[in-house]
């Protein structure tokens, strides 16, 4: 464990009443400063300032109110783009509830969620017009419900919200002040956020302006940014983590945010926007690490790289950062200016943090759940423990029950779930489903997931993530998911590991007919080696090999429920 403890006071953060106040403050404090950027197809940058953001939202909000949407629900779908941001803020700041959807959902899934949320319209970016029209048409044919579509347009082609933004601007020019006069209730639901569904069930989380603004304050009190910082938004924009850590909190600090509309565009966006900060999930952190190390290995410069890392790490203890000079090439993978990575969404192996810090990039881990808006804890820039998920935000209390489960209560906790009569909150406390502990310094740790616990017939409890971390540390294993197997002849359960080989490290192609057979011998040997590091009841007894990566949510969490009980092709170690 690497720890840096300074006991610094919280960052001084101004309370914000609602998300409209966030934009008004931005236009006032950061006048003339870039808020968002996009790339055109020609690779040119188009920018939007904090003052334009405020004016655009005010105009589109006026149009939405004039057309009778106040008090209704509008679904929203699209890629990471300014058009999505414009629609989101215009909806929630006009007394309307937004229902953000994952752009990767199928038509049938969109229809189901639109019906469950009882939305009155579906707003979409220009790039997702076809999907939106198909979903609205399917909703009508399946349920008889006819809802409208709202085109949020595009910043870089075709114009923004062509049927709403010009109309709203005309209304403002005529003196229409319906948007300005509208009073926002901070406690009323402004967002229905559907969870990712790693267990197969998606729930609609009811969040208010008060929930979100409390979380903005709590997050910014712990993680410090500045007006010179540049973020690249690459995680799914409908997700609570990206919204809070990658959009709302940076807006409080006056940061600039460049949009990456798809993962294939990430290298280009990093090169052009040259971010100083990124919000990532562990898969991206691991992938960048592996690519850097693979490039170093191919160049035959492992010793030089390790020496440069050591020098950089040593000098950093004295406040000297020479990574730009000694490790310029690997830093170029991030655009050359990266200083901070905030990692969340899933558990991260703490050994990655020292690696990134040697490159001049501070990697800090946080934790959150959608029901808590979502940040519950996060490590600080200069106060962190790499195996922890950080300090608890000031807007929340955390307690650990007798079973080790984490419960959260506070201003950022949701009011409840959509259409669920039974209150999941107990005296205001929300059960996260995660297991954890708090140390003597007030740092929170995740030790597992309640639903993932494997209970053996001998009474032993196993957290599969511990075994999985051991497996993926093997050179030939890219991904691993551990589940309970069927009973063996002596009546005791055994652990089964679903494994995706690292075909690249094995110099194989997954499409080769003999790829699995060649990989299997190496993998069986490495499983045996991993077992030697584990107590007897945590050892893997059998495995199932897969040629394709496991199916994941958009925040890159494996959908475990698809693997539990699937033991076809199982072989014993």
C-alpha positions, -999 to 999 in steps of 0.1 A, spaced: 0 0 0 12 35 -9 -2 62 13 3 100 14 -12 116 44 -13 154 49 -45 160 68 -54 190 46 -86 210 52 -114 205 28 -114 227 -3 -135 258 1 -166 252 -20 -196 275 -24 -230 258 -18 -252 256 -49 -290 255 -46 -297 239 -80 -282 231 -114 -295 264 -128 -274 282 -102 -244 261 -113 -247 275 -149 -255 311 -137 -224 310 -115 -203 296 -144 -214 324 -168 -207 350 -141 -174 337 -127 -159 322 -159 -171 347 -185 -152 342 -217 -138 308 -206 -143 277 -227 -167 252 -212 -170 225 -239 -152 215 -271 -159 192 -300 -140 180 -330 -154 184 -365 -150 156 -391 -121 177 -404 -104 176 -371 -111 213 -362 -121 223 -327 -154 240 -320 -157 256 -286 -186 268 -264 -180 293 -236 -196 293 -201 -217 323 -211 -229 306 -243 -238 275 -224 -260 296 -200 -276 315 -229 -283 284 -249 -299 266 -220 -320 296 -212 -333 298 -248 -340 261 -251 -356 260 -217 -379 288 -227 -389 269 -258 -396 237 -238 -418 257 -214 -437 275 -241 -445 242 -257 -460 227 -226 -434 204 -212 -433 217 -177 -438 190 -151 -434 162 -177 -407 136 -184 -383 137 -213 -360 108 -221 -326 116 -235 -303 96 -257 -270 104 -275 -233 103 -276 -209 125 -255 -216 158 -272 -226 194 -264 -260 187 -278 -266 162 -251 -254 187 -224 -277 214 -238 -307 191 -237 -299 178 -202 -296 212 -186 -325 227 -205 -348 199 -193 -338 198 -156 -336 236 -153 -372 240 -167 -391 220 -141 -390 189 -163 -376 154 -154 -348 140 -175 -345 103 -181 -310 96 -196 -307 64 -216 -276 44 -226 -271 49 -263 -261 12 -266 -296 0 -257 -315 -20 -282 -348 -8 -296 -368 -32 -274 -349 -21 -243 -356 16 -251 -393 8 -255 -394 -10 -221 -377 18 -203 -397 46 -219 -429 27 -210 -417 21 -174 -407 58 -170 -439 70 -187 -420 96 -207 -438 123 -228 -410 127 -253 -376 113 -264 -349 139 -270 -319 127 -291 -287 141 -306 -285 143 -344 -264 112 -346 -291 91 -329 -321 103 -349 -327 69 -365 -326 50 -332 -350 75 -316 -375 74 -344 -374 36 -344 -379 34 -306 -408 59 -306 -425 40 -335 -420 7 -317 -435 21 -285 -466 32 -304 -471 -1 -321 -465 -21 -289 -484 0 -264 -505 24 -284 -487 53 -267 -476 82 -291 -448 104 -278 -429 132 -295 -393 133 -305 -370 163 -299 -339 168 -320 -311 183 -299 -291 185 -331 -253 189 -333 -227 215 -324 -205 207 -354 -230 198 -381 -266 208 -389 -271 231 -359 -283 227 -323 -319 219 -315 -332 234 -348 -369 233 -338 -363 247 -303 -332 269 -299 -341 295 -326 -377 297 -313 -365 301 -277 -341 329 -287 -369 347 -305 -391 344 -274 -364 358 -252 -359 387 -276 -396 394 -273 -393 396 -235 -406 361 -226 -393 355 -191 -411 322 -183 -378 304 -178 -363 331 -156 -395 332 -135 -398 295 -130 -389 285 -94 -370 252 -90 -378 230 -61 -344 215 -50 -361 185 -35 -383 176 -65 -372 147 -87 -353 161 -117 -337 129 -130 -347 93 -133 -314 74 -137 -316 37 -147 -288 16 -131 -265 -5 -153 -279 -39 -144 -249 -61 -137 -274 -85 -120 -298 -84 -149 -323 -59 -133 -323 -22 -140 -338 2 -115 -349 38 -119 -332 60 -94 -350 92 -84 -326 121 -80 -332 158 -72 -313 190 -78 -306 190 -41 -291 155 -43 -268 165 -73 -257 198 -60 -249 184 -25 -227 158 -43 -210 184 -64 -200 202 -32 -189 170 -15 -168 158 -44 -151 192 -51 -143 196 -14 -120 165 -17 -107 167 -53 -91 200 -63 -91 212 -99 -86 246 -115 -97 268 -144 -66 257 -164 -76 221 -163 -89 203 -193 -109 171 -192 -118 147 -220 -153 131 -215 -151 95 -228 -172 75 -203 -209 70 -212 -225 104 -206 -258 90 -194 -240 74 -164 -240 91 -129 -202 87 -125 -194 106 -157 -220 132 -151 -207 140 -116 -169 135 -119 -165 144 -156 -191 171 -162 -208 187 -131 -178 190 -108 -154 203 -135 -180 229 -144 -179 242 -108 -142 247 -112 -143 264 -146 -125 235 -164 -127 229 -201 -143 196 -212 -136 181 -246 -160 155 -259 -149 121 -272 -180 106 -290 -167 70 -292 -138 49 -278 -122 46 -313 -118 84 -313 -100 85 -279 -64 85 -293 -73 115 -315 -91 134 -288 -62 129 -264 -38 142 -290 -59 172 -299 -74 183 -265 -43 173 -245 -61 168 -212 -47 175 -178 -73 153 -161 -94 122 -170 -122 102 -154 -117 66 -162 -129 31 -152 -103 4 -143 -104 -13 -178 -90 19 -194 -64 23 -167 -53 -13 -172 -54 -10 -210 -32 22 -211 -7 4 -188 -6 -27 -209 -1 -7 -241 27 14 -226 45 -17 -213 40 -36 -246 55 -7 -265 85 -6 -241 90 -43 -244 89 -42 -282 114 -14 -283 138 -34 -261 142 -6 -236 128 -21 -205 159 -13 -184 160 23 -195 123 27 -188 125 12 -153 155 34 -145 136 65 -157 106 55 -136 128 51 -105 144 85 -110 110 102 -115 95 85 -84 125 94 -63 125 130 -73 88 133 -68 94 128 -31 111 162 -31 85 179 -52 104 176 -85 85 163 -115 108 154 -144 85 129 -161 80 153 -190 116 150 -198 125 114 -189 92 98 -199 79 120 -226 71 92 -250 47 72 -227 32 105 -215 24 113 -252 -1 85 -251 -23 108 -230 -16 140 -249 15 149 -229 -1 171 -202 -20 146 -181 -16 151 -143 -47 135 -127 -67 103 -133 -98 98 -112 -108 61 -114 -141 47 -103 -169 24 -115 -153 -8 -103 -125 -21 -81 -89 -12 -92 -58 -31 -84 -38 -6 -62 -5 -15 -79 -14 6 -109 -12 39 -89 26 39 -83 32 31 -120 11 61 -132 27 84 -106 61 75 -119 48 89 -153 38 122 -135 1 112 -134 -16 111 -100 -40 81 -100 -67 83 -73 -96 60 -67 -131 68 -57 -164 50 -50 -200 57 -57 -234 43 -65 -261 58 -86 -284 60 -56 -260 84 -39 -257 108 -68 -232 90 -70 -199 99 -52 -196 84 -17 -159 86 -12 -128 96 -31 -90 99 -24 -77 134 -25 -49 149 -47 -24 150 -19 -41 127 7 -46 91 -4 -42 54 2 -39 34 -29 -58 4 -16 -86 25 -3 -115 42 -21 -108 74 -2 -124 98 23 -162 100 27 -178 131 12 -192 157 36 -227 153 23 -229 117 34 -226 95 65 -214 59 62 -219 30 86 -209 -6 84 -235 -31 97 -228 -64 115 -226 -82 82 -200 -58 68 -224 -40 44 -219 -3 37 -249 19 44 -251 56 33 -273 85 45 -272 121 36 -282 150 13 -270 132 -18 -290 100 -13 -320 94 -36 -356 96 -25 -363 61 -38 -368 39 -69 -393 44 -97 -426 26 -92 -414 7 -61 -438 9 -32 -415 -6 -6 -391 20 7 -355 7 3 -343 34 27 -343 25 64 -345 57 85 -328 75 55 -300 49 52 -294 32 19 -279 -3 18 -253 -2 -10 -249 -40 -14 -211 -35 -11 -190 -48 18 -164 -26 34 -146 -12 63 -134 22 75 -99 25 90 -86 46 119 -78 75 95 -113 76 81 -105 60 48 -132 37 33 -123 3 18 -144 -21 -4 -140 -58 5 -166 -73 -18 -201 -73 -30 -230 -89 -10 -245 -106 -40 -212 -119 -53 -203 -138 -21 -198 -175 -27 -208 -195 4 -194 -230 5 -211 -259 22 -184 -258 49 -195 -223 58 -166 -205 43 -174 -172 25 -154 -163 -6 -152 -129 -23 -146 -139 -60 -128 -106 -67 -98 -117 -46 -94 -148 -66 -99 -130 -99 -72 -104 -91 -48 -133 -86 -58 -149 -119 -56 -117 -140 -21 -111 -127 -10 -141 -148 5 -131 -182 -17 -154 -203 -51 -144 -187 -69 -112 -199 -101 -116 -179 -114 -138 -152 -148 -142 -134 -150 -168 -106 -183 -185 -98 -196 -214 -77 -195 -247 -94 -218 -277 -90 -213 -301 -61 -186 -327 -65 -188 -363 -54 -178 -356 -18 -206 -329 -14 -183 -298 -13 -187 -270 -39 -157 -260 -60 -148 -227 -76 -150 -223 -114 -131 -196 -133 -144 -183 -165 -113 -171 -184 -106 -151 -215 -70 -158 -226 -46 -129 -234 -41 -140 -270 -19 -111 -278 6 -120 -251 5 -156 -263 12 -145 -299 -21 -161 -309 -52 -150 -327 -86 -158 -311 -98 -168 -346 -72 -195 -351 -88 -230 -348 -61 -242 -324 -58 -210 -303 -77 -223 -273 -59 -256 -273 -25 -238 -274 -36 -213 -247 -51 -239 -224 -19 -257 -214 -3 -223 -204 -35 -212 -186 -39 -245 -166 -3 -241 -155 -8 -205 -144 -41 -214 -125 -21 -240 -106 5 -214 -98 -21 -189 -86 -37 -216 -64 -5 -219 -45 -9 -183 -34 -44 -188 -21 -58 -206 10 -71 -240 1 -108 -232 0 -102 -202 -24 -84 -223 -50 -99 -227 -85 -108 -263 -92 -121 -259 -128 -122 -234 -156 -142 -225 -187 -123 -208 -216 -139 -181 -237 -126 -167 -270 -144 -133 -267 -143 -107 -239 -171 -110 -214 -202 -89 -220 -201 -57 -200 -222 -27 -190 -213 6 -205 -192 14 -174 -172 -18 -182 -185 -40 -154 -188 -76 -163 -224 -89 -164 -218 -117 -139 -253 -130 -141 -247 -142 -177 -219 -165 -164 -234 -179 -132 -246 -214 -138 -230 -215 -173 -205 -244 -170 -206 -257 -205 -171 -267 -216 -158 -268 -180 -125 -286 -174 -108 -295 -142 -74 -281 -132 
